[in-house]
Amino acid sequence: MFKHILVPADGSHTSLLAVDKAAGLAKTFGSRLTALYVIDPYPFTGVGAEFALGQSQYLSAAKAEAGTAMDAAGERMRQAGVAGETRVIEAHAVWRGILEAAEQDGVDLLVIGSHGRRGLEMLVLGSVTRSVLAHSRITTLVVRE
């Protein structure tokens, strides 16, 4: 039914639940499975030498975090008996990176975790899942805790 499933994973508990669900679906349908981590290289703005130093430190930390998240996702896929792949990309806005990767790779199902934030917390922290749902033309399954 689904040929290629994409699961964004940031290492959070909810995203790993999405990896588990995506791995189960991939195993059932014999689908290709990709776990994706998107780094936004410009999460803040600034000027001067302090910005350059801060940017460099941020990217180094983000790449380390991405590696940890993809290791965890890869392990979950292996435990489920699925030979999936992991990818780390950079994109301005995480939700855009997810959708661009999905379109480029011919993904026909997105499986994404949602923390279920509401009210002020959602306004302050934003919602990648909400933005993906608002802009995606790809079938999307939202996994909640």
Secondary structure by P-SEA (a helix, b strand, c coil): cccbbbbbbcccaaaaaaaaaaaaaaaaabbbbbbbbbbcccccccccaaaaaaaaaaaaaaaaaaaaaaaaaaaaaaaaccbbbbbbbbcccaaaaaaaaaaaacccbbbbbbcccccaaaaaaccaaaaaaaccccbbbbbcc
